[in-house]
Amino acid sequence: MIENKKTILFVDDDLREVTIENLENEGYFVLPYRNHDEAMQDVRNGLKFDIAVIDRAGITNKESGDEIIRYIKENWEKPVVCISAYDARPNEQCMFIRKPFGGAKGLIKIIRTVL
């Protein structure tokens, strides 16, 4: 983790480079992942971050963000923002934003509120 910068674990199969670039331009360090399994492996291995932004829907029907969300909340006690264009089920472990969320500005506003 870079000193004086908040680090965002960003897990989304539909990663947008412009979103990551905008987050970085706002002073955040972004750790991008395109699937839950890779992110979960690194989180279990001690990946350091300040907040997680996780797409609850997966690339396949078998994959879901709920496992990594639960793991983070139980073991790291870090804030989690859930994003999804499809999955609007309530989840008490994270703040939910439906995609599209108004570009990076909408997401940045939520991140600032949560941090």
Contacts in CASP RR format, 6 or more apart in sequence:
PFRMAT RR
TARGET T0000
AUTHOR 0000-0000-0000
METHOD contacts of the structure
MODEL  1
MIENKKTILFVDDDLREVTIENLENEGYFVLPYRNHDEAMQDVRNGLKFD
IAVIDRAGITNKESGDEIIRYIKENWEKPVVCISAYDARPNEQCMFIRKP
FGGAKGLIKIIRTVL
1 7 0 8 1.000
1 29 0 8 1.000
1 48 0 8 1.000
1 49 0 8 1.000
1 50 0 8 1.000
2 29 0 8 1.000
5 27 0 8 1.000
5 28 0 8 1.000
5 29 0 8 1.000
6 27 0 8 1.000
6 28 0 8 1.000
6 29 0 8 1.000
6 50 0 8 1.000
6 51 0 8 1.000
6 111 0 8 1.000
6 115 0 8 1.000
7 28 0 8 1.000
7 29 0 8 1.000
7 30 0 8 1.000
7 31 0 8 1.000
7 48 0 8 1.000
7 49 0 8 1.000
7 50 0 8 1.000
7 51 0 8 1.000
8 23 0 8 1.000
8 28 0 8 1.000
8 29 0 8 1.000
8 30 0 8 1.000
8 31 0 8 1.000
8 49 0 8 1.000
8 50 0 8 1.000
8 51 0 8 1.000
8 52 0 8 1.000
8 53 0 8 1.000
8 111 0 8 1.000
9 31 0 8 1.000
9 33 0 8 1.000
9 39 0 8 1.000
9 43 0 8 1.000
9 47 0 8 1.000
9 49 0 8 1.000
9 51 0 8 1.000
9 52 0 8 1.000
9 53 0 8 1.000
9 54 0 8 1.000
10 20 0 8 1.000
10 23 0 8 1.000
10 30 0 8 1.000
10 31 0 8 1.000
10 32 0 8 1.000
10 33 0 8 1.000
10 52 0 8 1.000
10 53 0 8 1.000
11 33 0 8 1.000
11 34 0 8 1.000
11 35 0 8 1.000
11 36 0 8 1.000
11 39 0 8 1.000
11 52 0 8 1.000
11 53 0 8 1.000
11 54 0 8 1.000
11 55 0 8 1.000
11 65 0 8 1.000
11 68 0 8 1.000
12 32 0 8 1.000
12 33 0 8 1.000
12 34 0 8 1.000
12 53 0 8 1.000
12 54 0 8 1.000
12 55 0 8 1.000
12 83 0 8 1.000
13 34 0 8 1.000
13 35 0 8 1.000
13 55 0 8 1.000
13 57 0 8 1.000
13 58 0 8 1.000
13 59 0 8 1.000
14 55 0 8 1.000
14 99 0 8 1.000
15 32 0 8 1.000
15 34 0 8 1.000
18 104 0 8 1.000
19 103 0 8 1.000
19 104 0 8 1.000
19 107 0 8 1.000
20 30 0 8 1.000
20 32 0 8 1.000
22 103 0 8 1.000
22 104 0 8 1.000
22 105 0 8 1.000
22 108 0 8 1.000
23 30 0 8 1.000
23 104 0 8 1.000
23 107 0 8 1.000
23 108 0 8 1.000
23 111 0 8 1.000
24 30 0 8 1.000
26 104 0 8 1.000
26 108 0 8 1.000
28 111 0 8 1.000
31 42 0 8 1.000
31 47 0 8 1.000
31 49 0 8 1.000
33 39 0 8 1.000
33 42 0 8 1.000
34 59 0 8 1.000
35 58 0 8 1.000
35 59 0 8 1.000
35 63 0 8 1.000
36 54 0 8 1.000
36 58 0 8 1.000
36 63 0 8 1.000
36 64 0 8 1.000
36 65 0 8 1.000
36 67 0 8 1.000
36 68 0 8 1.000
37 63 0 8 1.000
39 54 0 8 1.000
39 68 0 8 1.000
40 67 0 8 1.000
40 68 0 8 1.000
40 71 0 8 1.000
43 68 0 8 1.000
43 71 0 8 1.000
43 72 0 8 1.000
43 76 0 8 1.000
44 71 0 8 1.000
49 78 0 8 1.000
50 78 0 8 1.000
50 79 0 8 1.000
50 115 0 8 1.000
51 78 0 8 1.000
51 79 0 8 1.000
51 80 0 8 1.000
51 81 0 8 1.000
51 111 0 8 1.000
51 114 0 8 1.000
51 115 0 8 1.000
52 68 0 8 1.000
52 69 0 8 1.000
52 72 0 8 1.000
52 78 0 8 1.000
52 79 0 8 1.000
52 80 0 8 1.000
52 81 0 8 1.000
53 80 0 8 1.000
53 81 0 8 1.000
53 83 0 8 1.000
53 107 0 8 1.000
53 111 0 8 1.000
54 65 0 8 1.000
54 68 0 8 1.000
54 69 0 8 1.000
54 80 0 8 1.000
54 81 0 8 1.000
54 82 0 8 1.000
54 83 0 8 1.000
54 94 0 8 1.000
55 65 0 8 1.000
55 82 0 8 1.000
55 83 0 8 1.000
55 84 0 8 1.000
55 99 0 8 1.000
56 64 0 8 1.000
56 65 0 8 1.000
56 66 0 8 1.000
56 69 0 8 1.000
56 82 0 8 1.000
56 83 0 8 1.000
56 84 0 8 1.000
56 87 0 8 1.000
56 89 0 8 1.000
56 91 0 8 1.000
56 96 0 8 1.000
57 64 0 8 1.000
57 65 0 8 1.000
57 84 0 8 1.000
57 85 0 8 1.000
57 86 0 8 1.000
57 87 0 8 1.000
58 64 0 8 1.000
58 65 0 8 1.000
65 82 0 8 1.000
66 91 0 8 1.000
69 80 0 8 1.000
69 82 0 8 1.000
69 91 0 8 1.000
69 93 0 8 1.000
69 94 0 8 1.000
70 93 0 8 1.000
72 78 0 8 1.000
72 80 0 8 1.000
73 80 0 8 1.000
73 93 0 8 1.000
73 94 0 8 1.000
79 95 0 8 1.000
79 114 0 8 1.000
79 115 0 8 1.000
80 93 0 8 1.000
80 94 0 8 1.000
80 95 0 8 1.000
81 94 0 8 1.000
81 95 0 8 1.000
81 96 0 8 1.000
81 97 0 8 1.000
81 107 0 8 1.000
81 110 0 8 1.000
81 111 0 8 1.000
81 114 0 8 1.000
82 91 0 8 1.000
82 94 0 8 1.000
82 95 0 8 1.000
82 96 0 8 1.000
82 97 0 8 1.000
83 96 0 8 1.000
83 97 0 8 1.000
83 98 0 8 1.000
83 99 0 8 1.000
83 101 0 8 1.000
83 107 0 8 1.000
84 96 0 8 1.000
84 98 0 8 1.000
84 99 0 8 1.000
85 98 0 8 1.000
85 99 0 8 1.000
85 100 0 8 1.000
88 96 0 8 1.000
88 98 0 8 1.000
90 96 0 8 1.000
95 110 0 8 1.000
95 114 0 8 1.000
97 106 0 8 1.000
97 107 0 8 1.000
97 110 0 8 1.000
101 107 0 8 1.000
101 110 0 8 1.000
END
